[in-house]
Amino acid sequence: MKVLVIGSGGREHALAWAIARDPRVTTIYCAPGNAGTVAIAKNVNIAATSLTELLDFAEQNGVDFTVVGPEAPLCDGIVDIFRERGLRIFGPSRSAARIEGSKAFAKRFLGRWGIPTAQSREFSNVKEAVNYVGNLCYPVVIKADGLSAGKGVVIVHQPEEARNVLHSMMVGGAFGSAGNTVIIEEYLEGEEASILAITDGTRYHCLAPSQDHKRALDGDQGPNTGGMGAYAPAPVVADWMMRRVEEEILIPTIRGMREDGNPYRGVLYVGLMVTKNGPKVLEFNCRFGDPETQAVLPVYDGKLLEVMEAAAEGQLPDLPPVTVPNRSAVCVVLTAGGYPGAYEKGKAIRGLDRIEGDDLLVFHAGTAIRDGQIVTSGGRVLNVVGLGDSLQQGVERAYRAAEAISFEGMYYRKDIANRALRRLSS
């Protein structure tokens, strides 16, 4: 079986790693891949957004199944064009992918189906938005409507800050056309969690709940990033809370998408805030989370490729609604100095050969090979994953491995999973 994985980050390396464990797989292609995927796949120099080239490659090379990592090709309709040519592919259609591609679409959907979320207003006129924020209780959240690489959400604490952010998004083009429309919503108090549910449009199968760390600095300080680390399972989503998530969010979302004429096949990422009044939706994503995937897949003991194939064909078997892993995984993201702002590339990475053992994994993200040397090529460079029989053990192993790796300007948060450890200890 030949499988094509589209994307170049840590998520795609983790997906390729999980797919490679299926004995049916003879060849994995990664387009474009990174310096880590070359160990298990054949990298193909095609960008994830070059849909026609990807389609032609899949046809010409007899690819049996394609898995899409990033959101941009999904929102551009890659699943639709592959299916039109009779090619099997995992992911939602373009119309269903709007659940991530437009936050305004998602908020209207949530309101229409009575799914718990923050109260919000949608604005496409900057003057109206500026007038609106003058009379709110702070803090509030301002979100760019379109795709912003995980950085289009800003928490503001006073009207003047809100006005500056609105002008930056809607007039200054901070996020391009993604900020032409904004959502202004209430700030929810609680603890965040991520749910990855593989669905065929009717049935669903959830992987372990996880928690991402979005802010750049320890203590959840600094600007938003694409994600600085994650761990699974997340104790904030206890069994009873997970049942509420299923009943109040997952089931009505999958049913609502189907009845609205946008049946959802693929992985549905639900970003939650667990509040004192229960779980509420912060956002939907139409793909595997990054870096959540790097923590979730190492503790998943199911047959991932078979499950994705069945979901893509609308025939998900009778699987447990939620998987409960026996082990914990902690992912620490090593970033380039300056990220998520300006950063330098081409820095030599040292110490990768020192990472050994079944309880340690390194998923590459922003890496490349230059003159035989692995070097940095992005903001989020490496994902170091520690596995353990307890969360504490996973934390210790992940940080021990992180300390063994170095490159000029390297930075990583030192508090991944601290909140969960405090919860467990109390």
JOVENLIN-V353089 format. One record per residue. N is the residue number from 1. PHI is phi in degrees with one decimal (999 if undefined). Layout:
{{N PHI} {N PHI}}
This chain:
{{1 999} {2 -106.1} {3 -124.5} {4 -108.8} {5 -108.5} {6 -98.5} {7 135.1} {8 -136.1} {9 -101.3} {10 -64.4} {11 -59.3} {12 -69.4} {13 -63.2} {14 -64.5} {15 -63.2} {16 -62.2} {17 -61.0} {18 -68.4} {19 -67.1} {20 -63.3} {21 -79.7} {22 -78.8} {23 -65.8} {24 -76.6} {25 -81.4} {26 -103.4} {27 -142.1} {28 -118.9} {29 -106.2} {30 -121.0} {31 -123.1} {32 -91.2} {33 74.9} {34 -150.3} {35 -69.8} {36 -88.3} {37 -70.1} {38 -62.4} {39 -74.7} {40 -128.0} {41 -145.8} {42 -100.3} {43 -71.7} {44 -122.4} {45 -79.9} {46 -131.3} {47 -66.6} {48 -63.5} {49 -96.4} {50 -89.6} {51 -63.0} {52 -64.3} {53 -63.1} {54 -64.5} {55 -61.8} {56 -61.3} {57 -62.0} {58 -60.8} {59 -66.7} {60 -70.6} {61 -108.1} {62 62.8} {63 -67.1} {64 -87.7} {65 -157.5} {66 -120.0} {67 -119.3} {68 -99.0} {69 -84.4} {70 -80.2} {71 -77.7} {72 -57.1} {73 -64.2} {74 -65.9} {75 -68.7} {76 -84.1} {77 97.1} {78 -62.1} {79 -63.6} {80 -62.5} {81 -74.1} {82 -65.6} {83 -67.1} {84 -61.7} {85 -92.1} {86 79.6} {87 -96.8} {88 -81.6} {89 -151.5} {90 -103.3} {91 151.1} {92 -78.9} {93 -66.3} {94 -60.8} {95 -67.1} {96 -74.8} {97 -67.4} {98 -60.5} {99 -61.9} {100 -105.2} {101 -62.5} {102 -138.5} {103 -66.7} {104 -65.7} {105 -58.2} {106 -65.0} {107 -67.8} {108 -65.1} {109 -61.5} {110 -59.9} {111 -64.9} {112 -64.3} {113 -102.1} {114 65.1} {115 -91.0} {116 -62.6} {117 -159.5} {118 -72.4} {119 -67.1} {120 -155.0} {121 -134.7} {122 -107.1} {123 -135.2} {124 -117.8} {125 -113.8} {126 -65.1} {127 -64.1} {128 -65.0} {129 -65.1} {130 -63.0} {131 -63.7} {132 -65.8} {133 -75.6} {134 -71.5} {135 -122.7} {136 -97.5} {137 -89.0} {138 -104.9} {139 -77.0} {140 -132.4} {141 -117.1} {142 -115.4} {143 -124.8} {144 -68.7} {145 -65.8} {146 -93.9} {147 -68.3} {148 -138.6} {149 54.8} {150 77.7} {151 -116.1} {152 -88.9} {153 -121.5} {154 -130.1} {155 -93.4} {156 -118.1} {157 -117.0} {158 -157.0} {159 -57.5} {160 -63.7} {161 -63.3} {162 -62.3} {163 -63.3} {164 -64.8} {165 -65.7} {166 -62.5} {167 -65.8} {168 -62.2} {169 -75.2} {170 -88.5} {171 -112.6} {172 -79.2} {173 69.1} {174 -57.8} {175 -122.3} {176 62.9} {177 -67.8} {178 -60.7} {179 -99.2} {180 -63.7} {181 -117.7} {182 -127.5} {183 -113.8} {184 -112.2} {185 -136.3} {186 -66.1} {187 -85.9} {188 -94.7} {189 -89.9} {190 152.6} {191 -124.6} {192 -81.8} {193 -153.9} {194 -123.3} {195 -118.1} {196 -111.1} {197 -116.6} {198 -83.9} {199 -136.7} {200 -102.1} {201 100.9} {202 -133.5} {203 -91.6} {204 -148.0} {205 -144.1} {206 -91.0} {207 -81.8} {208 -60.8} {209 -63.5} {210 -136.8} {211 -136.9} {212 -92.2} {213 -125.7} {214 -79.1} {215 -72.2} {216 -71.4} {217 -116.5} {218 -54.4} {219 72.0} {220 54.8} {221 -107.9} {222 84.8} {223 -74.0} {224 -67.4} {225 -129.7} {226 -74.4} {227 132.0} {228 -102.2} {229 162.1} {230 -158.1} {231 -147.5} {232 -150.8} {233 -77.1} {234 -95.1} {235 -65.0} {236 -63.8} {237 -99.8} {238 -67.6} {239 -56.0} {240 -68.3} {241 -70.1} {242 -62.8} {243 -63.9} {244 -65.2} {245 -59.2} {246 -62.2} {247 -72.5} {248 -93.3} {249 -125.3} {250 -64.2} {251 -61.7} {252 -66.3} {253 -67.8} {254 -64.2} {255 -66.4} {256 -64.1} {257 -61.4} {258 -65.5} {259 -73.9} {260 -80.2} {261 88.6} {262 -123.8} {263 -54.7} {264 -103.6} {265 -120.0} {266 144.4} {267 -104.3} {268 -102.1} {269 -95.2} {270 -111.2} {271 -86.9} {272 -111.8} {273 -115.4} {274 -87.6} {275 -99.5} {276 -66.6} {277 -100.0} {278 113.9} {279 -77.5} {280 -132.9} {281 -78.8} {282 -87.2} {283 -163.8} {284 -112.6} {285 -124.2} {286 -99.3} {287 -156.3} {288 -61.6} {289 -73.9} {290 -138.1} {291 -104.6} {292 -56.9} {293 -57.4} {294 -67.4} {295 -96.3} {296 -76.8} {297 -64.3} {298 -62.6} {299 -105.9} {300 -91.2} {301 -106.0} {302 -87.0} {303 -95.9} {304 -56.6} {305 -61.0} {306 -62.8} {307 -65.9} {308 -65.3} {309 -60.5} {310 -63.2} {311 -64.1} {312 -62.5} {313 -93.0} {314 73.2} {315 -134.8} {316 -62.7} {317 -73.1} {318 -76.3} {319 -106.1} {320 -57.5} {321 -57.3} {322 -135.8} {323 -90.8} {324 -115.5} {325 -71.3} {326 -87.9} {327 -126.5} {328 -116.2} {329 -133.4} {330 -126.7} {331 -110.6} {332 -112.5} {333 -92.5} {334 -95.5} {335 -115.8} {336 -75.1} {337 -56.6} {338 99.0} {339 -60.9} {340 -89.6} {341 -88.3} {342 -67.4} {343 -149.1} {344 -93.7} {345 -114.0} {346 80.3} {347 -84.7} {348 -64.6} {349 -102.5} {350 -120.5} {351 98.1} {352 -61.4} {353 -72.3} {354 -92.5} {355 -90.4} {356 -133.7} {357 116.1} {358 -68.8} {359 -96.7} {360 -130.9} {361 -135.2} {362 -126.4} {363 -103.8} {364 -76.9} {365 -131.2} {366 -91.7} {367 -130.7} {368 -148.7} {369 -110.7} {370 -132.6} {371 53.8} {372 79.1} {373 -111.4} {374 -78.5} {375 -129.7} {376 -76.2} {377 -141.8} {378 -156.5} {379 -76.7} {380 -92.5} {381 -95.3} {382 -137.1} {383 -119.4} {384 -98.8} {385 -118.2} {386 -109.5} {387 -108.2} {388 -159.0} {389 -74.3} {390 -136.3} {391 -64.1} {392 -59.6} {393 -64.7} {394 -62.6} {395 -60.9} {396 -60.8} {397 -70.3} {398 -63.3} {399 -73.4} {400 -63.2} {401 -69.0} {402 -60.2} {403 -68.5} {404 -82.9} {405 -104.2} {406 -151.4} {407 -156.8} {408 -57.1} {409 83.4} {410 -59.0} {411 -139.2} {412 -154.3} {413 -71.0} {414 -100.8} {415 -125.1} {416 -63.7} {417 76.1} {418 -60.1} {419 -62.8} {420 -67.1} {421 -63.2} {422 -65.0} {423 -61.2} {424 -67.2} {425 -72.7} {426 -93.9}}
